[in-house]
Amino acid sequence: MHAALMWTINDFPAYAMLSGWSTKGKLACPYCHMHTDHLWLKYGRKYCYMGHRRFLCRDHKWRRNKSCFNNETENRDAPVPLSGNDVVQQHASFEQETFGKTRKRKRDDDNKWHNWRKKSIF
């Protein structure tokens, strides 16, 4: 089963479908979780992710380069990935929403601290 699953997850959208973690929106990065740097592009109506330089070495020249990026230097460390226990706790507290047509409701995504969308069968 592990070998079949390894060859099944071959791209980011497939990762989202199999794991249940949504790879869209504000919290798209499963590594950065709630520390994902996102910027809403007004005219493109999409999210853009800008915090990728923090994964470079501390003394890398791109960290100090303002002109090629968002006019800021990057001084933060890379985020600490969630442990397995943290992921299990998040997933256990997640309530599965019913799919299909339901009554209309207002979305309250601002208070979400995770990006789980469904419980995986794996």
C-alpha positions in Angstrom: 0.0 0.0 0.0 2.8 2.4 0.8 4.4 1.9 -2.6 1.2 2.5 -4.4 0.5 5.6 -2.4 4.0 6.9 -3.1 3.5 6.7 -6.8 0.0 8.1 -6.6 0.9 11.5 -5.1 2.7 13.1 -8.0 1.7 16.7 -7.9 0.2 19.3 -5.6 -3.4 19.0 -6.6 -3.2 15.2 -6.2 -1.8 15.8 -2.7 -4.8 17.9 -1.9 -7.2 15.3 -3.1 -5.6 12.4 -1.2 -4.6 14.1 2.0 -7.6 16.3 2.6 -5.5 19.5 3.1 -6.6 22.2 0.7 -3.8 23.6 -1.4 -5.7 26.7 -2.3 -6.3 30.0 -0.4 -4.5 31.6 2.5 -3.1 28.5 4.1 -2.1 26.6 1.0 1.3 25.5 2.2 1.2 22.3 4.3 4.7 23.0 5.6 4.1 26.6 6.7 0.5 26.0 7.9 -0.7 29.2 9.6 2.5 31.0 8.9 2.0 31.1 5.2 2.8 34.5 3.7 0.0 35.3 1.3 -0.9 38.4 -0.6 -4.2 39.0 -2.4 -3.7 40.2 -6.0 -6.6 42.7 -6.4 -6.8 42.6 -10.2 -5.8 39.0 -10.6 -8.2 37.9 -7.9 -5.8 35.3 -6.6 -3.4 34.7 -3.7 0.3 35.1 -4.2 2.8 33.5 -1.8 5.8 35.6 -0.9 7.6 34.0 2.1 9.7 31.5 0.1 13.1 33.3 0.8 13.0 32.3 4.5 13.9 28.8 3.5 17.3 29.9 2.2 20.5 30.0 4.3 20.8 33.0 6.6 23.6 34.6 4.6 22.2 34.0 1.2 22.3 37.2 -1.0 18.6 36.9 -2.1 17.5 37.4 1.5 18.9 40.9 1.4 17.7 41.7 -2.1 14.8 44.1 -2.0 14.4 45.2 -5.6 13.7 41.8 -7.1 11.1 40.8 -4.5 8.5 42.8 -2.4 10.8 45.7 -1.4 11.6 44.0 2.0 14.5 42.0 3.3 13.7 38.5 4.7 15.0 38.1 8.3 12.7 35.4 9.6 13.6 31.7 10.0 11.9 29.0 8.2 8.7 27.8 10.0 8.9 24.7 12.2 6.9 21.9 10.5 4.1 20.3 12.5 4.9 17.1 14.3 2.8 14.0 13.6 0.9 14.5 16.9 0.0 18.1 16.0 -1.4 16.9 12.6 -3.4 14.1 14.3 -4.8 16.6 16.8 -5.8 19.1 14.1 -7.4 16.3 12.0 -9.3 14.9 15.0 -10.8 18.3 15.9 -11.9 18.8 12.3 -15.6 18.2 11.5 -16.4 16.9 8.1 -18.8 19.1 6.2 -21.5 17.4 4.1 -21.0 17.5 0.4 -23.7 18.3 -2.1 -26.5 20.8 -1.9 -27.1 22.1 1.6 -28.8 25.3 2.9 -26.9 28.5 2.2 -24.7 29.9 4.9 -22.1 32.6 5.3 -18.5 31.4 5.3 -16.5 32.1 8.4 -13.0 31.3 7.0 -11.2 34.1 8.9 -11.4 32.2 12.2 -10.0 28.9 10.8 -6.6 28.0 12.0 -6.2 24.9 9.7 -6.9 24.1 6.1 -8.5 20.7 6.3 -11.3 20.2 3.9 -12.2 16.5 4.1 -11.2 13.4 5.9 -9.2 11.1 3.7 -10.0 7.5 3.3 -6.3 6.6 3.6 
